[in-house]
Amino acid sequence: MAAGAVLAGMAQGALAASVAASGNAFKVSGDRLEGSGFTVVPGTYTEPGGSRHPVLVVTAREARLENLCVSLLLPELLGQRMTVVVKAGTSRPVRATGLSVNADRAFGDLRLTDVSAQAFGASKDGDGPGGLSGKASRLVVHDPRFTGWQGAAGSFHLQDLDIRLKPGEHECF
């Protein structure tokens, strides 16, 4: 019952949301992603067990995603592979504020407004990989697809939420 109350609070945007995939990346897709205040910088995601993954740390002040699909393949459970599938935003877009995602791959048809980019070297302590950082005041992506290791939002409003545990492999893409 408590889990249901937490999910309901997250769906209504009343609670902050965070998700991490230990050992497996999750996949996210949709029909159209739109938002403002986007930044992207290279980084490293460290799993609770210590495994490290190079990622792009993507943040947004606010974002809307139509027809959201999130999938995560689980290791064998009761002798078979399972997939957690989350769908939302079929009638009205999913909305998030204070969004941050550690992704290792992102693609789609992209349009940016007020773009700036800057190259930088590795950090002195060797922790940061260096690379290229980017900013955009507005972003629109048709058919967005990405794989991620961790995601968080200050608020997350999920219209038409449907969460399922499906036997077999049922990834979003």
TAZIVEN-V536739 format. One record per residue. N is the residue number from 0. RES is the residue in one letter. D_CENTER is the distance of its C-alpha to the mean C-alpha in Angstrom with 2 decimals. Layout:
N,RES,D_CENTER / N,RES,D_CENTER
This chain:
0,M,26.47 / 1,A,24.62 / 2,A,21.35 / 3,G,21.95 / 4,A,22.57 / 5,V,19.35 / 6,L,17.33 / 7,A,19.56 / 8,G,19.02 / 9,M,15.22 / 10,A,15.72 / 11,Q,18.27 / 12,G,16.27 / 13,A,18.89 / 14,L,16.89 / 15,A,14.07 / 16,A,11.12 / 17,S,9.57 / 18,V,8.47 / 19,A,9.46 / 20,A,10.77 / 21,S,14.25 / 22,G,15.85 / 23,N,13.49 / 24,A,10.16 / 25,F,8.11 / 26,K,7.86 / 27,V,6.37 / 28,S,9.23 / 29,G,11.30 / 30,D,14.59 / 31,R,14.06 / 32,L,11.58 / 33,E,13.72 / 34,G,13.76 / 35,S,15.56 / 36,G,15.72 / 37,F,13.26 / 38,T,13.76 / 39,V,12.89 / 40,V,14.78 / 41,P,15.20 / 42,G,14.93 / 43,T,15.17 / 44,Y,13.24 / 45,T,16.01 / 46,E,15.85 / 47,P,18.26 / 48,G,20.79 / 49,G,20.83 / 50,S,19.23 / 51,R,17.65 / 52,H,15.20 / 53,P,15.13 / 54,V,11.80 / 55,L,11.00 / 56,V,9.98 / 57,V,8.62 / 58,T,9.66 / 59,A,10.91 / 60,R,13.83 / 61,E,13.09 / 62,A,11.20 / 63,R,12.23 / 64,L,11.01 / 65,E,13.88 / 66,N,14.01 / 67,L,10.51 / 68,C,10.44 / 69,V,8.40 / 70,S,10.71 / 71,L,11.74 / 72,L,15.22 / 73,L,17.41 / 74,P,20.54 / 75,E,23.76 / 76,L,24.46 / 77,L,28.06 / 78,G,28.78 / 79,Q,26.04 / 80,R,22.45 / 81,M,20.15 / 82,T,16.77 / 83,V,14.73 / 84,V,13.74 / 85,V,12.22 / 86,K,13.32 / 87,A,13.79 / 88,G,14.84 / 89,T,17.74 / 90,S,20.36 / 91,R,18.56 / 92,P,15.10 / 93,V,12.38 / 94,R,12.58 / 95,A,10.76 / 96,T,12.49 / 97,G,11.97 / 98,L,8.21 / 99,S,7.19 / 100,V,4.64 / 101,N,7.04 / 102,A,7.03 / 103,D,10.46 / 104,R,10.70 / 105,A,9.97 / 106,F,12.70 / 107,G,14.28 / 108,D,17.16 / 109,L,16.52 / 110,R,18.74 / 111,L,18.74 / 112,T,21.26 / 113,D,22.92 / 114,V,21.41 / 115,S,22.41 / 116,A,21.83 / 117,Q,23.47 / 118,A,24.28 / 119,F,24.85 / 120,G,26.25 / 121,A,25.19 / 122,S,25.59 / 123,K,29.06 / 124,D,27.97 / 125,G,26.24 / 126,D,22.90 / 127,G,21.11 / 128,P,21.11 / 129,G,22.19 / 130,G,21.23 / 131,L,20.18 / 132,S,18.35 / 133,G,17.68 / 134,K,17.58 / 135,A,17.81 / 136,S,19.02 / 137,R,17.68 / 138,L,15.35 / 139,V,15.57 / 140,V,13.98 / 141,H,15.72 / 142,D,14.35 / 143,P,10.87 / 144,R,9.68 / 145,F,7.45 / 146,T,7.45 / 147,G,5.78 / 148,W,7.95 / 149,Q,6.79 / 150,G,4.86 / 151,A,7.60 / 152,A,9.34 / 153,G,13.11 / 154,S,13.37 / 155,F,11.63 / 156,H,14.11 / 157,L,13.74 / 158,Q,16.83 / 159,D,18.29 / 160,L,16.19 / 161,D,17.10 / 162,I,16.09 / 163,R,18.10 / 164,L,19.03 / 165,K,20.56 / 166,P,23.04 / 167,G,22.40 / 168,E,19.58 / 169,H,17.70 / 170,E,14.46 / 171,C,12.88 / 172,F,14.27
